[in-house]
Amino acid sequence: DGTGLYAFDEKHCEHCLRREYTNKETGETKTVYMHHVLEAKLVVGHMVFSIGSEFIENESEDVTKQDCEIKAFHRLAEKIKKTYKRLPICILGDSLYACEPVFQRCDDYQWKYLLRFKEGRIKSIASEFHAIKEIEEKEIKQRNEKNDVYWANDISYNQRSVHLLEANLEMETGQKKQYLWTTNLKITKRNAERLVAVGRSRWKIENEGFNNQKNIRYHIEHANSHDYMAMKNHYLLTQIADILMQLYENGVKILKDFKKTAKEISSNLLEA
């Protein structure tokens, strides 16, 4: 997943991403200069570890087309494949990654993927899935049954087959929310619910990952330096610190009994 790190009202360096905003009331246009990063997070239970970072940055300020998350994905994928040659990988990603270049990269590397899917992303896949689902819903209704999980295997797309999985889940508020994924994992009655649980675990990258690092513990959106290389180094060191902290907190059971604060835990770790 990608996330924003720093934003400036003025150009920070030649590698800044640029985005223009127009005030609807005044018509004035404002340019914001930003630095983003793409993270490969390893989801381990309720822990989330960084195993690769790729900064989304322009090569120079006069580029005709800015860097983006998908371009960064291909660079990061190459690094991961080279570093973790034998690691079986299943990519969890948002709907941005449900596209041909990502499918092809996963095919080339023999990776699995389970990606959030929005109907506007690939209309042909969505149309075929809804046609299949409509037939299935009629059959279920005739049998007077109830089903909250639907799937369709082997939907043709660009000389390959993809599979779609839909789940209608009840939230804590009592409302139902629909989730839809595309995957190259064959879906069966036996594994459908497990795939749903795995697909939903992507939110841990946002919560246990970015949210914790931004708002609770490390404040990574605060620029600790205006030197671009120092900014990147500080971010990477934060990822290492976060891995150690999570392992320490979850590995030492006595900490839970003592109910120590984050500051006390950090002090204990420093002493060790």
TAVEN-V247726 format. One record per residue. RES is the residue in three letters. SS is DSSP state (@ for helix, = for strand, . for the rest). OMEGA is omega in degrees with one decimal (999 if undefined). D_CENTER is the distance of its C-alpha to the mean C-alpha in Angstrom with 2 decimals. Layout:
RES	SS	OMEGA	D_CENTER
RES	SS	OMEGA	D_CENTER
This chain:
ASP	.	177.5	3.09
GLY	=	178.3	6.63
THR	=	176.4	9.08
GLY	=	179.4	12.84
LEU	=	-175.1	15.31
TYR	=	176.7	18.79
ALA	=	-177.5	20.74
PHE	=	176.6	24.44
ASP	.	178.3	27.17
GLU	.	-178.5	28.79
LYS	.	-178.1	27.77
HIS	.	179.4	26.67
CYS	.	-176.6	26.86
GLU	.	-178.0	26.92
HIS	.	-177.2	23.24
CYS	.	165.8	22.11
LEU	=	-178.2	20.01
ARG	=	175.9	22.13
ARG	=	-179.0	21.68
GLU	=	177.5	24.74
TYR	=	178.7	25.26
THR	=	176.9	28.48
ASN	.	-175.8	30.26
LYS	.	-177.8	31.43
GLU	.	-175.9	34.52
THR	.	-177.3	35.78
GLY	.	-179.8	34.29
GLU	.	179.7	33.49
THR	=	179.5	30.62
LYS	=	177.9	28.63
THR	=	176.9	26.50
VAL	=	-179.7	23.69
TYR	=	-168.3	22.77
MET	=	170.6	19.30
HIS	=	180.0	17.39
HIS	=	177.9	13.63
VAL	=	174.0	11.60
LEU	=	-176.1	8.74
GLU	=	167.5	7.78
ALA	=	-177.8	7.91
LYS	=	174.8	7.98
LEU	=	-179.0	10.52
VAL	=	-178.2	10.60
VAL	=	-176.5	14.39
GLY	.	178.0	15.79
HIS	.	176.5	15.10
MET	=	-179.0	14.41
VAL	=	-176.8	11.35
PHE	=	173.9	12.58
SER	=	174.8	11.72
ILE	=	177.9	13.11
GLY	=	178.5	12.71
SER	=	176.2	12.46
GLU	=	-178.6	13.30
PHE	=	178.5	14.78
ILE	=	-169.9	14.70
GLU	.	175.6	18.45
ASN	.	178.4	21.54
GLU	.	177.0	24.16
SER	.	-176.1	26.80
GLU	.	-177.3	27.52
ASP	.	179.1	29.41
VAL	.	179.6	26.76
THR	.	179.0	27.21
LYS	.	-175.8	23.53
GLN	.	173.8	20.82
ASP	.	-178.4	17.91
CYS	.	-175.1	14.57
GLU	@	-179.3	10.91
ILE	@	176.2	12.06
LYS	@	179.5	14.98
ALA	@	178.6	13.10
PHE	@	-178.7	11.01
HIS	@	177.1	14.50
ARG	@	-179.3	15.85
LEU	@	179.2	13.22
ALA	@	178.5	13.64
GLU	@	179.3	17.36
LYS	@	-178.9	17.24
ILE	@	-179.7	15.39
LYS	@	-179.5	17.87
LYS	@	-176.3	20.71
THR	@	-176.2	19.92
TYR	.	-171.8	19.03
LYS	.	-172.2	21.44
ARG	.	-176.6	22.01
LEU	.	174.1	18.73
PRO	.	-173.1	17.81
ILE	.	168.6	14.15
CYS	=	-176.6	12.13
ILE	=	171.0	8.78
LEU	=	-178.6	6.32
GLY	=	177.3	4.46
ASP	.	-171.2	5.78
SER	@	177.0	9.44
LEU	@	-174.7	9.58
TYR	@	178.1	9.28
ALA	.	-177.0	12.04
CYS	.	-175.0	14.77
GLU	@	-179.1	17.61
PRO	@	179.3	16.74
VAL	@	176.4	13.58
PHE	@	-177.1	15.77
GLN	@	178.6	18.50
ARG	@	178.2	16.69
CYS	@	176.1	15.71
ASP	@	-178.2	19.37
ASP	@	-176.8	20.73
TYR	@	-176.9	19.02
GLN	.	175.7	19.54
TRP	.	171.5	15.93
LYS	=	176.1	14.83
TYR	=	175.8	11.89
LEU	=	-168.0	10.92
LEU	=	173.1	9.17
ARG	=	-174.9	9.65
PHE	.	174.1	12.87
LYS	.	-171.7	14.93
GLU	.	-178.5	18.62
GLY	.	-176.2	19.04
ARG	.	176.8	16.65
ILE	.	-170.7	19.19
LYS	@	-177.6	22.29
SER	@	178.8	24.27
ILE	@	-179.3	21.86
ALA	@	-178.4	21.60
SER	@	-178.7	25.42
GLU	@	179.7	26.21
PHE	@	-178.2	23.98
HIS	@	177.1	25.65
ALA	@	178.7	29.03
ILE	@	-179.3	28.52
LYS	@	-179.3	27.23
GLU	@	177.4	30.26
ILE	@	-178.5	32.65
GLU	@	-179.9	31.10
GLU	@	178.4	31.23
LYS	@	179.6	34.93
GLU	@	179.4	35.68
ILE	@	179.3	34.03
LYS	@	178.6	35.98
GLN	@	179.6	39.18
ARG	.	179.5	38.67
ASN	.	-179.9	38.08
GLU	.	178.0	34.81
LYS	.	-179.3	31.50
ASN	.	179.1	28.08
ASP	.	-179.7	24.62
VAL	=	178.4	22.73
TYR	=	174.8	23.32
TRP	=	177.0	22.37
ALA	=	179.2	23.78
ASN	=	170.3	23.89
ASP	=	171.1	24.92
ILE	=	-174.7	24.26
SER	=	175.9	25.43
TYR	=	176.8	23.42
ASN	.	177.1	24.48
GLN	.	173.2	26.56
ARG	=	176.8	23.94
SER	=	174.7	23.18
VAL	=	-178.8	19.97
HIS	=	179.5	19.74
LEU	=	-178.1	18.56
LEU	=	179.6	18.08
GLU	=	176.8	18.66
ALA	=	175.9	19.02
ASN	=	-170.7	20.89
LEU	=	178.8	20.37
GLU	=	-179.5	22.54
MET	.	179.2	21.04
GLU	.	179.5	22.96
THR	.	-178.0	24.61
GLY	.	178.0	26.13
GLN	.	178.6	24.41
LYS	=	178.8	22.64
LYS	=	-177.6	19.19
GLN	=	175.5	18.26
TYR	=	180.0	15.12
LEU	=	-179.8	15.05
TRP	=	167.4	13.30
THR	=	-173.9	14.50
THR	=	170.8	14.99
ASN	.	172.5	17.54
LEU	.	179.3	18.44
LYS	.	-176.5	21.74
ILE	.	177.6	21.71
THR	.	177.5	24.78
LYS	.	-176.7	26.23
ARG	.	-174.6	25.85
ASN	.	-173.8	22.12
ALA	@	-177.4	20.85
GLU	@	177.8	20.38
ARG	@	178.1	18.70
LEU	@	177.1	16.12
VAL	@	-179.5	15.57
ALA	@	178.7	15.13
VAL	@	179.2	12.66
GLY	@	-179.4	10.60
ARG	@	-179.0	10.82
SER	.	176.4	9.86
ARG	.	-178.6	6.08
TRP	@	177.7	7.46
LYS	@	176.7	8.80
ILE	@	178.3	6.09
GLU	@	-172.9	7.27
ASN	@	-179.7	10.74
GLU	@	-179.7	11.94
GLY	@	-172.4	9.91
PHE	@	-177.2	10.03
ASN	@	178.9	12.55
ASN	@	-176.8	14.78
GLN	@	-177.7	14.88
LYS	@	-166.4	15.59
ASN	@	-172.3	17.90
ILE	@	-169.0	19.35
ARG	.	-168.0	20.10
TYR	.	178.2	19.53
HIS	.	-174.4	19.40
ILE	.	176.9	17.46
GLU	.	176.7	18.03
HIS	.	-179.7	21.70
ALA	.	-179.7	23.08
ASN	.	177.9	25.24
SER	.	174.0	26.85
HIS	.	174.4	27.45
ASP	.	-171.6	27.64
TYR	@	179.8	24.53
MET	@	178.4	24.68
ALA	@	177.7	25.23
MET	@	-179.0	22.21
LYS	@	179.5	19.96
ASN	@	178.9	21.88
HIS	@	179.5	21.60
TYR	@	-178.2	17.79
LEU	@	176.5	17.83
LEU	@	177.1	20.53
THR	@	178.8	18.54
GLN	@	178.3	15.86
ILE	@	179.4	18.90
ALA	@	-178.0	20.49
ASP	@	176.7	17.57
ILE	@	179.9	17.65
LEU	@	-177.9	21.42
MET	@	-179.9	21.36
GLN	@	179.4	19.19
LEU	@	-179.5	21.41
TYR	@	-178.3	24.47
GLU	@	-175.5	23.78
ASN	@	-178.2	22.94
GLY	@	-178.3	25.54
VAL	.	-174.6	28.54
LYS	@	-176.5	29.56
ILE	@	179.0	32.45
LEU	@	-179.7	30.20
LYS	@	179.3	29.31
ASP	@	-179.0	33.04
PHE	@	-178.9	33.91
LYS	.	-178.0	31.10
LYS	.	177.6	30.74
THR	.	179.0	28.98
ALA	@	-179.7	26.09
LYS	@	179.4	28.81
GLU	@	179.1	31.08
ILE	@	179.0	28.46
SER	@	179.5	27.67
SER	@	177.9	31.44
ASN	@	-179.0	31.96
LEU	@	179.2	29.31
LEU	@	179.6	30.99
GLU	@	-177.8	34.38
ALA	.	999	33.32
